[in-house]
């Protein structure tokens, strides 16, 4: 079983362009090794990092926040610092999501109120038809 992947393999695996993966390398999120011909080779570590990147993006984290979390593992192989930072960012993100939900619920309630008023106005107008 092949434990190394080309950039095209990784792009296909995650349904993204090779340019996206190269960009993540440019900004320091990924550091693939190179083979004797200079081609990027991706292993298990890079595969896991890409999974973390896409999960982080899905949850609304910035690429800088994701980078902070990923790079911490290189500094502390126990993962302790990475977990602390991830918890910190996660708690902040939950607060942001909670605030967004509250704002959206308020907007929804306001819209429902207006819709109710508009429906009543329409019913009154139709009732007074000749």
N, CA, C and O atoms as CSV, one atom per row, in Angstrom:
chain,resi,resn,atom,element,x,y,z
A,1,UNK,N,N,0.842,-1.191,0.000
A,1,UNK,CA,C,0.000,0.000,0.000
A,1,UNK,C,C,0.881,1.245,0.000
A,1,UNK,O,O,1.828,1.342,0.780
A,2,UNK,N,N,0.567,2.189,-0.871
A,2,UNK,CA,C,1.337,3.410,-1.004
A,2,UNK,C,C,0.960,4.383,0.112
A,2,UNK,O,O,-0.206,4.750,0.257
A,3,UNK,N,N,1.947,4.795,0.892
A,3,UNK,CA,C,1.691,5.732,1.979
A,3,UNK,C,C,2.002,7.165,1.593
A,3,UNK,O,O,1.876,8.072,2.417
A,4,UNK,N,N,2.411,7.381,0.341
A,4,UNK,CA,C,2.718,8.722,-0.127
A,4,UNK,C,C,1.835,9.069,-1.309
A,4,UNK,O,O,1.467,8.212,-2.112
A,5,UNK,N,N,1.506,10.346,-1.392
A,5,UNK,CA,C,0.589,10.810,-2.415
A,5,UNK,C,C,1.192,11.997,-3.152
A,5,UNK,O,O,1.994,12.748,-2.596
A,6,UNK,N,N,0.797,12.153,-4.404
A,6,UNK,CA,C,1.191,13.334,-5.175
A,6,UNK,C,C,0.230,14.468,-4.831
A,6,UNK,O,O,-0.781,14.259,-4.160
A,7,UNK,N,N,0.554,15.654,-5.294
A,7,UNK,CA,C,-0.337,16.789,-5.057
A,7,UNK,C,C,-1.685,16.562,-5.743
A,7,UNK,O,O,-2.726,16.961,-5.221
A,8,UNK,N,N,-1.662,15.923,-6.909
A,8,UNK,CA,C,-2.920,15.616,-7.614
A,8,UNK,C,C,-3.761,14.624,-6.829
A,8,UNK,O,O,-4.982,14.757,-6.750
A,9,UNK,N,N,-3.095,13.621,-6.245
A,9,UNK,CA,C,-3.815,12.646,-5.417
A,9,UNK,C,C,-4.514,13.349,-4.255
A,9,UNK,O,O,-5.679,13.083,-3.959
A,10,UNK,N,N,-3.782,14.247,-3.605
A,10,UNK,CA,C,-4.347,14.952,-2.453
A,10,UNK,C,C,-5.503,15.860,-2.888
A,10,UNK,O,O,-6.528,15.941,-2.211
A,11,UNK,N,N,-5.327,16.537,-4.017
A,11,UNK,CA,C,-6.390,17.414,-4.519
A,11,UNK,C,C,-7.650,16.602,-4.808
A,11,UNK,O,O,-8.756,17.019,-4.464
A,12,UNK,N,N,-7.479,15.447,-5.439
A,12,UNK,CA,C,-8.630,14.582,-5.725
A,12,UNK,C,C,-9.273,14.075,-4.440
A,12,UNK,O,O,-10.497,14.032,-4.318
A,13,UNK,N,N,-8.436,13.695,-3.488
A,13,UNK,CA,C,-8.921,13.143,-2.226
A,13,UNK,C,C,-9.816,14.142,-1.482
A,13,UNK,O,O,-10.810,13.762,-0.862
A,14,UNK,N,N,-9.441,15.435,-1.556
A,14,UNK,CA,C,-10.172,16.460,-0.811
A,14,UNK,C,C,-11.062,17.334,-1.694
A,14,UNK,O,O,-11.658,18.309,-1.235
A,15,UNK,N,N,-11.135,16.955,-2.984
A,15,UNK,CA,C,-11.992,17.677,-3.924
A,15,UNK,C,C,-11.677,19.178,-3.972
A,15,UNK,O,O,-12.572,20.021,-3.920
A,16,UNK,N,N,-10.384,19.480,-4.071
A,16,UNK,CA,C,-9.916,20.862,-4.210
A,16,UNK,C,C,-8.920,20.912,-5.359
A,16,UNK,O,O,-8.530,19.878,-5.900
A,17,UNK,N,N,-8.519,22.101,-5.721
A,17,UNK,CA,C,-7.533,22.234,-6.795
A,17,UNK,C,C,-6.120,22.064,-6.241
A,17,UNK,O,O,-5.874,22.240,-5.048
A,18,UNK,N,N,-5.211,21.722,-7.131
A,18,UNK,CA,C,-3.804,21.638,-6.715
A,18,UNK,C,C,-3.319,23.020,-6.294
A,18,UNK,O,O,-2.439,23.139,-5.441
A,19,UNK,N,N,-3.885,24.053,-6.886
A,19,UNK,CA,C,-3.504,25.426,-6.524
A,19,UNK,C,C,-3.840,25.706,-5.063
A,19,UNK,O,O,-3.074,26.374,-4.369
A,20,UNK,N,N,-4.960,25.210,-4.598
A,20,UNK,CA,C,-5.345,25.389,-3.193
A,20,UNK,C,C,-4.306,24.766,-2.282
A,20,UNK,O,O,-3.900,25.371,-1.290
A,21,UNK,N,N,-3.878,23.569,-2.611
A,21,UNK,CA,C,-2.887,22.881,-1.783
A,21,UNK,C,C,-1.552,23.619,-1.833
A,21,UNK,O,O,-0.877,23.750,-0.812
A,22,UNK,N,N,-1.171,24.098,-3.012
A,22,UNK,CA,C,0.074,24.876,-3.124
A,22,UNK,C,C,-0.011,26.156,-2.290
A,22,UNK,O,O,0.965,26.570,-1.666
A,23,UNK,N,N,-1.194,26.774,-2.291
A,23,UNK,CA,C,-1.383,27.989,-1.496
A,23,UNK,C,C,-1.179,27.691,-0.012
A,23,UNK,O,O,-0.516,28.453,0.692
A,24,UNK,N,N,-1.743,26.593,0.457
A,24,UNK,CA,C,-1.557,26.222,1.859
A,24,UNK,C,C,-0.081,26.000,2.174
A,24,UNK,O,O,0.377,26.291,3.279
A,25,UNK,N,N,0.649,25.490,1.208
A,25,UNK,CA,C,2.095,25.337,1.390
A,25,UNK,C,C,2.768,26.713,1.442
A,25,UNK,O,O,3.627,26.954,2.290
A,26,UNK,N,N,2.379,27.605,0.544
A,26,UNK,CA,C,2.968,28.948,0.493
A,26,UNK,C,C,2.800,29.695,1.805
A,26,UNK,O,O,3.704,30.414,2.230
A,27,UNK,N,N,1.651,29.533,2.449
A,27,UNK,CA,C,1.404,30.273,3.694
A,27,UNK,C,C,1.847,29.498,4.933
A,27,UNK,O,O,1.631,29.944,6.060
A,28,UNK,N,N,2.458,28.351,4.724
A,28,UNK,CA,C,3.046,27.614,5.836
A,28,UNK,C,C,2.141,26.635,6.545
A,28,UNK,O,O,2.495,26.136,7.613
A,29,UNK,N,N,0.980,26.345,5.981
A,29,UNK,CA,C,0.084,25.367,6.602
A,29,UNK,C,C,0.543,23.937,6.350
A,29,UNK,O,O,0.320,23.053,7.176
A,30,UNK,N,N,1.171,23.717,5.230
A,30,UNK,CA,C,1.673,22.385,4.858
A,30,UNK,C,C,3.147,22.496,4.503
A,30,UNK,O,O,3.601,23.503,3.960
A,31,UNK,N,N,3.880,21.443,4.819
A,31,UNK,CA,C,5.295,21.399,4.453
A,31,UNK,C,C,5.614,20.011,3.901
A,31,UNK,O,O,6.249,19.199,4.573
A,32,UNK,N,N,5.167,19.746,2.665
A,32,UNK,CA,C,5.411,18.410,2.109
A,32,UNK,C,C,6.892,18.204,1.806
A,32,UNK,O,O,7.636,19.149,1.540
A,33,UNK,N,N,7.284,16.960,1.856
A,33,UNK,CA,C,8.653,16.636,1.472
A,33,UNK,C,C,8.706,16.587,-0.042
A,33,UNK,O,O,7.679,16.634,-0.718
A,34,UNK,N,N,9.906,16.494,-0.555
A,34,UNK,CA,C,10.084,16.408,-2.007
A,34,UNK,C,C,10.859,15.137,-2.313
A,34,UNK,O,O,11.729,14.724,-1.547
A,35,UNK,N,N,10.529,14.521,-3.451
A,35,UNK,CA,C,11.266,13.321,-3.848
A,35,UNK,C,C,12.530,13.728,-4.600
A,35,UNK,O,O,12.828,14.916,-4.729
A,36,UNK,N,N,13.269,12.740,-5.093
A,36,UNK,CA,C,14.541,13.017,-5.757
A,36,UNK,C,C,14.382,13.873,-7.011
A,36,UNK,O,O,15.335,14.517,-7.449
A,37,UNK,N,N,13.184,13.883,-7.589
A,37,UNK,CA,C,12.920,14.701,-8.778
A,37,UNK,C,C,12.382,16.090,-8.428
A,37,UNK,O,O,12.115,16.898,-9.316
A,38,UNK,N,N,12.225,16.361,-7.136
A,38,UNK,CA,C,11.730,17.665,-6.702
A,38,UNK,C,C,10.225,17.772,-6.603
A,38,UNK,O,O,9.695,18.838,-6.291
A,39,UNK,N,N,9.523,16.665,-6.866
A,39,UNK,CA,C,8.065,16.689,-6.759
A,39,UNK,C,C,7.639,16.589,-5.301
A,39,UNK,O,O,8.268,15.906,-4.491
A,40,UNK,N,N,6.555,17.289,-4.992
A,40,UNK,CA,C,6.013,17.212,-3.630
A,40,UNK,C,C,5.489,15.802,-3.380
A,40,UNK,O,O,4.868,15.186,-4.246
A,41,UNK,N,N,5.753,15.311,-2.181
A,41,UNK,CA,C,5.151,14.043,-1.765
A,41,UNK,C,C,4.479,14.263,-0.412
A,41,UNK,O,O,5.048,14.854,0.506
A,42,UNK,N,N,3.277,13.777,-0.328
A,42,UNK,CA,C,2.458,13.972,0.860
A,42,UNK,C,C,2.256,12.635,1.547
A,42,UNK,O,O,1.977,11.621,0.908
A,43,UNK,N,N,2.405,12.656,2.859
A,43,UNK,CA,C,2.217,11.446,3.641
A,43,UNK,C,C,1.039,11.575,4.591
A,43,UNK,O,O,0.173,12.435,4.434
A,44,UNK,N,N,1.036,10.699,5.574
A,44,UNK,CA,C,-0.054,10.656,6.556
A,44,UNK,C,C,-0.191,11.991,7.299
A,44,UNK,O,O,-1.301,12.470,7.528
A,45,UNK,N,N,0.950,12.586,7.671
A,45,UNK,CA,C,0.915,13.847,8.421
A,45,UNK,C,C,0.212,14.941,7.617
A,45,UNK,O,O,-0.654,15.643,8.138
A,46,UNK,N,N,0.590,15.078,6.353
A,46,UNK,CA,C,-0.015,16.116,5.517
A,46,UNK,C,C,-1.497,15.832,5.251
A,46,UNK,O,O,-2.308,16.753,5.152
A,47,UNK,N,N,-1.828,14.566,5.141
A,47,UNK,CA,C,-3.235,14.192,4.948
A,47,UNK,C,C,-4.060,14.616,6.169
A,47,UNK,O,O,-5.149,15.174,6.030
A,48,UNK,N,N,-3.531,14.347,7.352
A,48,UNK,CA,C,-4.214,14.744,8.591
A,48,UNK,C,C,-4.306,16.263,8.678
A,48,UNK,O,O,-5.337,16.810,9.071
A,49,UNK,N,N,-3.212,16.945,8.308
A,49,UNK,CA,C,-3.228,18.404,8.352
A,49,UNK,C,C,-4.286,18.975,7.409
A,49,UNK,O,O,-4.986,19.924,7.762
A,50,UNK,N,N,-4.402,18.405,6.225
A,50,UNK,CA,C,-5.439,18.881,5.300
A,50,UNK,C,C,-6.835,18.630,5.863
A,50,UNK,O,O,-7.726,19.465,5.708
A,51,UNK,N,N,-7.028,17.493,6.511
A,51,UNK,CA,C,-8.322,17.227,7.144
A,51,UNK,C,C,-8.621,18.298,8.195
A,51,UNK,O,O,-9.744,18.794,8.290
A,52,UNK,N,N,-7.598,18.645,8.981
A,52,UNK,CA,C,-7.776,19.672,10.012
A,52,UNK,C,C,-8.052,21.041,9.395
A,52,UNK,O,O,-8.885,21.799,9.893
A,53,UNK,N,N,-7.352,21.348,8.315
A,53,UNK,CA,C,-7.562,22.631,7.633
A,53,UNK,C,C,-9.008,22.747,7.157
A,53,UNK,O,O,-9.670,23.756,7.399
A,54,UNK,N,N,-9.489,21.714,6.482
A,54,UNK,CA,C,-10.852,21.783,5.937
A,54,UNK,C,C,-11.909,21.742,7.034
A,54,UNK,O,O,-12.957,22.375,6.909
A,55,UNK,N,N,-11.644,21.012,8.090
A,55,UNK,CA,C,-12.581,21.009,9.222
A,55,UNK,C,C,-12.601,22.395,9.871
A,55,UNK,O,O,-13.664,22.922,10.197
A,56,UNK,N,N,-11.414,22.976,10.054
A,56,UNK,CA,C,-11.335,24.313,10.636
A,56,UNK,C,C,-12.068,25.349,9.802
A,56,UNK,O,O,-12.774,26.203,10.338
A,57,UNK,N,N,-11.898,25.271,8.483
A,57,UNK,CA,C,-12.601,26.200,7.594
A,57,UNK,C,C,-14.108,26.001,7.693
A,57,UNK,O,O,-14.871,26.967,7.701
A,58,UNK,N,N,-14.528,24.746,7.768
A,58,UNK,CA,C,-15.959,24.440,7.887
A,58,UNK,C,C,-16.543,25.082,9.146
A,58,UNK,O,O,-17.678,25.560,9.141
A,59,UNK,N,N,-15.756,25.088,10.222
A,59,UNK,CA,C,-16.223,25.650,11.488
A,59,UNK,C,C,-16.017,27.155,11.577
A,59,UNK,O,O,-16.343,27.769,12.593
A,60,UNK,N,N,-15.474,27.756,10.511
A,60,UNK,CA,C,-15.360,29.210,10.474
A,60,UNK,C,C,-14.063,29.783,11.003
A,60,UNK,O,O,-13.961,30.993,11.203
A,61,UNK,N,N,-13.068,28.939,11.234
A,61,UNK,CA,C,-11.783,29.456,11.697
A,61,UNK,C,C,-11.038,30.096,10.535
A,61,UNK,O,O,-11.167,29.662,9.390
A,62,UNK,N,N,-10.258,31.132,10.834
A,62,UNK,CA,C,-9.429,31.756,9.804
A,62,UNK,C,C,-8.224,30.855,9.527
A,62,UNK,O,O,-7.881,29.994,10.337
A,63,UNK,N,N,-7.592,31.064,8.380
A,63,UNK,CA,C,-6.400,30.272,8.062
A,63,UNK,C,C,-5.282,30.545,9.066
A,63,UNK,O,O,-4.496,29.648,9.371
A,64,UNK,N,N,-5.202,31.771,9.583
A,64,UNK,CA,C,-4.190,32.074,10.607
A,64,UNK,C,C,-4.448,31.284,11.889
A,64,UNK,O,O,-3.514,30.771,12.504
A,65,UNK,N,N,-5.710,31.188,12.289
A,65,UNK,CA,C,-6.043,30.407,13.487
A,65,UNK,C,C,-5.725,28.930,13.265
A,65,UNK,O,O,-5.178,28.262,14.142
A,66,UNK,N,N,-6.073,28.438,12.095
A,66,UNK,CA,C,-5.791,27.034,11.771
A,66,UNK,C,C,-4.289,26.790,11.783
A,66,UNK,O,O,-3.821,25.774,12.297
A,67,UNK,N,N,-3.548,27.715,11.221
A,67,UNK,CA,C,-2.082,27.592,11.194
A,67,UNK,C,C,-1.524,27.550,12.614
A,67,UNK,O,O,-0.663,26.726,12.922
A,68,UNK,N,N,-2.013,28.439,13.480
A,68,UNK,CA,C,-1.567,28.437,14.879
A,68,UNK,C,C,-1.775,27.070,15.521
A,68,UNK,O,O,-0.892,26.547,16.201
A,69,UNK,N,N,-2.948,26.505,15.296
A,69,UNK,CA,C,-3.263,25.217,15.916
A,69,UNK,C,C,-2.392,24.098,15.353
A,69,UNK,O,O,-1.914,23.246,16.103
A,70,UNK,N,N,-2.185,24.096,14.041
A,70,UNK,CA,C,-1.396,23.036,13.408
A,70,UNK,C,C,0.072,23.127,13.799
A,70,UNK,O,O,0.698,22.116,14.119
A,71,UNK,N,N,0.623,24.341,13.773
A,71,UNK,CA,C,2.049,24.499,14.059
A,71,UNK,C,C,2.393,24.204,15.512
A,71,UNK,O,O,3.528,23.839,15.819
A,72,UNK,N,N,1.429,24.357,16.401
A,72,UNK,CA,C,1.687,24.053,17.808
A,72,UNK,C,C,2.063,22.592,18.017
A,72,UNK,O,O,2.824,22.271,18.930
A,73,UNK,N,N,1.538,21.711,17.183
A,73,UNK,CA,C,1.863,20.296,17.347
A,73,UNK,C,C,3.338,20.040,17.068
A,73,UNK,O,O,3.952,19.187,17.709
A,74,UNK,N,N,3.918,20.783,16.103
A,74,UNK,CA,C,5.346,20.637,15.819
A,74,UNK,C,C,6.191,21.097,17.001
A,74,UNK,O,O,7.267,20.555,17.252
A,75,UNK,N,N,5.697,22.102,17.725
A,75,UNK,CA,C,6.423,22.620,18.878
A,75,UNK,C,C,6.253,21.732,20.107
A,75,UNK,O,O,7.170,21.622,20.921
A,76,UNK,N,N,5.108,21.109,20.246
A,76,UNK,CA,C,4.808,20.276,21.418
A,76,UNK,C,C,4.173,18.969,20.955
A,76,UNK,O,O,2.951,18.879,20.834
A,77,UNK,N,N,5.003,17.951,20.693
A,77,UNK,CA,C,4.484,16.678,20.176
A,77,UNK,C,C,3.470,15.983,21.090
A,77,UNK,O,O,2.763,15.080,20.644
A,78,UNK,N,N,3.389,16.390,22.360
A,78,UNK,CA,C,2.388,15.780,23.238
A,78,UNK,C,C,0.983,16.216,22.827
A,78,UNK,O,O,0.000,15.537,23.124
A,79,UNK,N,N,0.902,17.355,22.140
A,79,UNK,CA,C,-0.394,17.868,21.713
A,79,UNK,C,C,-1.082,18.732,22.748
A,79,UNK,O,O,-2.160,19.270,22.492
A,80,UNK,N,N,-0.473,18.872,23.914
A,80,UNK,CA,C,-1.103,19.617,25.014
A,80,UNK,C,C,-1.371,21.079,24.619
A,80,UNK,O,O,-2.483,21.582,24.777
A,81,UNK,N,N,-0.339,21.743,24.106
A,81,UNK,CA,C,-0.495,23.156,23.743
A,81,UNK,C,C,-1.470,23.327,22.581
A,81,UNK,O,O,-2.243,24.284,22.534
A,82,UNK,N,N,-1.418,22.390,21.654
A,82,UNK,CA,C,-2.334,22.429,20.518
A,82,UNK,C,C,-3.779,22.313,21.016
A,82,UNK,O,O,-4.665,23.032,20.551
A,83,UNK,N,N,-4.002,21.415,21.952
A,83,UNK,CA,C,-5.351,21.248,22.497
A,83,UNK,C,C,-5.806,22.491,23.250
A,83,UNK,O,O,-6.958,22.908,23.125
A,84,UNK,N,N,-4.903,23.088,24.035
A,84,UNK,CA,C,-5.263,24.307,24.763
A,84,UNK,C,C,-5.672,25.415,23.797
A,84,UNK,O,O,-6.685,26.084,24.001
A,85,UNK,N,N,-4.878,25.603,22.745
A,85,UNK,CA,C,-5.165,26.655,21.764
A,85,UNK,C,C,-6.463,26.343,21.010
A,85,UNK,O,O,-7.267,27.237,20.745
A,86,UNK,N,N,-6.653,25.078,20.673
A,86,UNK,CA,C,-7.867,24.683,19.961
A,86,UNK,C,C,-9.100,24.920,20.827
A,86,UNK,O,O,-10.129,25.381,20.332
A,87,UNK,N,N,-8.999,24.609,22.106
A,87,UNK,CA,C,-10.110,24.861,23.033
A,87,UNK,C,C,-10.391,26.359,23.117
A,87,UNK,O,O,-11.546,26.784,23.083
A,88,UNK,N,N,-9.328,27.153,23.228
A,88,UNK,CA,C,-9.488,28.614,23.298
A,88,UNK,C,C,-10.197,29.147,22.052
A,88,UNK,O,O,-11.167,29.898,22.155
A,89,UNK,N,N,-9.706,28.752,20.875
A,89,UNK,CA,C,-10.334,29.191,19.630
A,89,UNK,C,C,-11.756,28.641,19.520
A,89,UNK,O,O,-12.663,29.344,19.074
A,90,UNK,N,N,-11.949,27.396,19.923
A,90,UNK,CA,C,-13.263,26.766,19.835
A,90,UNK,C,C,-14.291,27.460,20.705
A,90,UNK,O,O,-15.425,27.677,20.277
A,91,UNK,N,N,-13.903,27.810,21.929
A,91,UNK,CA,C,-14.836,28.499,22.821
A,91,UNK,C,C,-15.210,29.870,22.260
A,91,UNK,O,O,-16.361,30.297,22.345
A,92,UNK,N,N,-14.223,30.546,21.689
A,92,UNK,CA,C,-14.496,31.850,21.076
A,92,UNK,C,C,-15.448,31.688,19.885
A,92,UNK,O,O,-16.367,32.486,19.699
A,93,UNK,N,N,-15.216,30.652,19.090
A,93,UNK,CA,C,-16.056,30.421,17.908
A,93,UNK,C,C,-17.487,30.076,18.331
A,93,UNK,O,O,-18.441,30.521,17.693
A,94,UNK,N,N,-17.646,29.292,19.394
A,94,UNK,CA,C,-18.985,28.955,19.895
A,94,UNK,C,C,-19.716,30.227,20.324
A,94,UNK,O,O,-20.911,30.375,20.071
A,95,UNK,N,N,-18.994,31.148,20.976
A,95,UNK,CA,C,-19.613,32.420,21.367
A,95,UNK,C,C,-20.067,33.207,20.137
A,95,UNK,O,O,-21.156,33.780,20.129
A,96,UNK,N,N,-19.224,33.232,19.095
A,96,UNK,CA,C,-19.586,33.936,17.863
A,96,UNK,C,C,-20.817,33.309,17.217
A,96,UNK,O,O,-21.716,34.018,16.765
A,97,UNK,N,N,-20.857,31.986,17.176
A,97,UNK,CA,C,-21.990,31.284,16.573
A,97,UNK,C,C,-23.257,31.548,17.385
A,97,UNK,O,O,-24.326,31.771,16.817
A,98,UNK,N,N,-23.139,31.523,18.701
A,98,UNK,CA,C,-24.285,31.791,19.573
A,98,UNK,C,C,-24.829,33.192,19.317
A,98,UNK,O,O,-26.041,33.385,19.228
A,99,UNK,N,N,-23.935,34.163,19.200
A,99,UNK,CA,C,-24.361,35.536,18.921
A,99,UNK,C,C,-25.047,35.619,17.559
A,99,UNK,O,O,-26.071,36.288,17.417
A,100,UNK,N,N,-24.488,34.945,16.566
A,100,UNK,CA,C,-25.101,34.946,15.230
A,100,UNK,C,C,-26.491,34.325,15.262
A,100,UNK,O,O,-27.417,34.829,14.627
A,101,UNK,N,N,-26.633,33.231,16.001
A,101,UNK,CA,C,-27.943,32.572,16.122
A,101,UNK,C,C,-28.952,33.525,16.753
A,101,UNK,O,O,-30.086,33.635,16.287
A,102,UNK,N,N,-28.535,34.215,17.816
A,102,UNK,CA,C,-29.440,35.152,18.490
A,102,UNK,C,C,-29.862,36.273,17.545
A,102,UNK,O,O,-31.029,36.661,17.512
A,103,UNK,N,N,-28.896,36.793,16.773
A,103,UNK,CA,C,-29.214,37.861,15.823
A,103,UNK,C,C,-30.158,37.356,14.733
A,103,UNK,O,O,-31.095,38.055,14.347
A,104,UNK,N,N,-29.912,36.154,14.243
A,104,UNK,CA,C,-30.775,35.582,13.207
A,104,UNK,C,C,-32.176,35.289,13.746
A,104,UNK,O,O,-33.163,35.489,13.038
A,105,UNK,N,N,-32.271,34.821,14.980
A,105,UNK,CA,C,-33.589,34.561,15.577
A,105,UNK,C,C,-34.371,35.863,15.727
A,105,UNK,O,O,-35.580,35.898,15.498
A,106,UNK,N,N,-33.679,36.923,16.109
A,106,UNK,CA,C,-34.332,38.223,16.235
A,106,UNK,C,C,-34.836,38.692,14.873
A,106,UNK,O,O,-35.954,39.195,14.759
A,107,UNK,N,N,-34.016,38.528,13.850
A,107,UNK,CA,C,-34.405,38.897,12.490
A,107,UNK,C,C,-35.593,38.056,12.027
A,107,UNK,O,O,-36.532,38.579,11.428
A,108,UNK,N,N,-35.550,36.767,12.303
A,108,UNK,CA,C,-36.645,35.861,11.931
A,108,UNK,C,C,-37.950,36.295,12.603
A,108,UNK,O,O,-38.996,36.358,11.957
A,109,UNK,N,N,-37.882,36.594,13.899
A,109,UNK,CA,C,-39.084,37.014,14.626
A,109,UNK,C,C,-39.655,38.303,14.050
A,109,UNK,O,O,-40.869,38.450,13.914
A,110,UNK,N,N,-38.770,39.232,13.715
A,110,UNK,CA,C,-39.211,40.501,13.131
A,110,UNK,C,C,-39.877,40.263,11.776
A,110,UNK,O,O,-40.920,40.844,11.480
A,111,UNK,N,N,-39.270,39.409,10.961
A,111,UNK,CA,C,-39.843,39.102,9.648
A,111,UNK,C,C,-41.197,38.423,9.784
A,111,UNK,O,O,-42.127,38.743,9.043
A,112,UNK,N,N,-41.320,37.482,10.729
A,112,UNK,CA,C,-42.594,36.792,10.939
A,112,UNK,C,C,-43.679,37.771,11.372
A,112,UNK,O,O,-44.835,37.651,10.966
A,113,UNK,N,N,-43.295,38.745,12.202
A,113,UNK,CA,C,-44.252,39.757,12.656
A,113,UNK,C,C,-44.773,40.550,11.456
A,113,UNK,O,O,-45.979,40.746,11.305
A,114,UNK,N,N,-43.836,41.009,10.594
A,114,UNK,CA,C,-44.250,41.774,9.416
A,114,UNK,C,C,-45.085,40.925,8.463
A,114,UNK,O,O,-46.072,41.407,7.908
A,115,UNK,N,N,-44.703,39.679,8.273
A,115,UNK,CA,C,-45.480,38.801,7.395
A,115,UNK,C,C,-46.904,38.637,7.915
A,115,UNK,O,O,-47.862,38.650,7.143
A,116,UNK,N,N,-47.031,38.486,9.220
A,116,UNK,CA,C,-48.361,38.378,9.823
A,116,UNK,C,C,-49.190,39.625,9.565
A,116,UNK,O,O,-50.373,39.540,9.238
A,117,UNK,N,N,-48.555,40.792,9.716
A,117,UNK,CA,C,-49.257,42.052,9.467
A,117,UNK,C,C,-49.655,42.170,7.996
A,117,UNK,O,O,-50.763,42.602,7.678
A,118,UNK,N,N,-48.734,41.780,7.096
A,118,UNK,CA,C,-49.028,41.865,5.655
A,118,UNK,C,C,-50.164,40.913,5.269
A,118,UNK,O,O,-51.017,41.264,4.454
A,119,UNK,N,N,-50.177,39.727,5.843
A,119,UNK,CA,C,-51.247,38.769,5.551
A,119,UNK,C,C,-52.596,39.310,6.020
A,119,UNK,O,O,-53.611,39.157,5.341
A,120,UNK,N,N,-52.588,39.944,7.191
A,120,UNK,CA,C,-53.826,40.528,7.710
A,120,UNK,C,C,-54.290,41.662,6.803
A,120,UNK,O,O,-55.479,41.777,6.506
A,121,UNK,N,N,-53.343,42.506,6.359
A,121,UNK,CA,C,-53.693,43.608,5.448
A,121,UNK,C,C,-54.295,43.062,4.157
A,121,UNK,O,O,-55.292,43.588,3.662
A,122,UNK,N,N,-53.685,42.000,3.609
A,122,UNK,CA,C,-54.192,41.409,2.375
A,122,UNK,C,C,-55.587,40.829,2.590
A,122,UNK,O,O,-56.473,41.007,1.754
A,123,UNK,N,N,-55.779,40.141,3.703
A,123,UNK,CA,C,-57.100,39.560,3.999
A,123,UNK,C,C,-58.149,40.661,4.117
A,123,UNK,O,O,-59.264,40.517,3.615
A,124,UNK,N,N,-57.789,41.769,4.786
A,124,UNK,CA,C,-58.722,42.897,4.922
A,124,UNK,C,C,-59.067,43.486,3.560
A,124,UNK,O,O,-60.223,43.810,3.288
A,125,UNK,N,N,-58.042,43.624,2.700
A,125,UNK,CA,C,-58.283,44.172,1.357
A,125,UNK,C,C,-59.184,43.254,0.542
A,125,UNK,O,O,-60.084,43.724,-0.153
A,126,UNK,N,N,-58.948,41.959,0.624
A,126,UNK,CA,C,-59.750,41.009,-0.156
A,126,UNK,C,C,-61.170,40.911,0.374
A,126,UNK,O,O,-62.103,40.644,-0.383
A,127,UNK,N,N,-61.333,41.122,1.657
A,127,UNK,CA,C,-62.658,41.100,2.269
A,127,UNK,C,C,-63.501,42.277,1.779
A,127,UNK,O,O,-64.720,42.167,1.651
A,128,UNK,N,N,-62.855,43.379,1.512
A,128,UNK,CA,C,-63.549,44.599,1.077
A,128,UNK,C,C,-63.692,44.688,-0.433
A,128,UNK,O,O,-64.084,45.733,-0.951
A,129,UNK,N,N,-63.376,43.595,-1.163
A,129,UNK,CA,C,-63.529,43.590,-2.625
A,129,UNK,C,C,-64.994,43.724,-2.993
A,129,UNK,O,O,-65.889,43.295,-2.265
A,130,UNK,N,N,-65.204,44.334,-4.146
A,130,UNK,CA,C,-66.586,44.488,-4.630
A,130,UNK,C,C,-66.997,43.296,-5.433
A,130,UNK,O,O,-68.125,43.241,-5.923
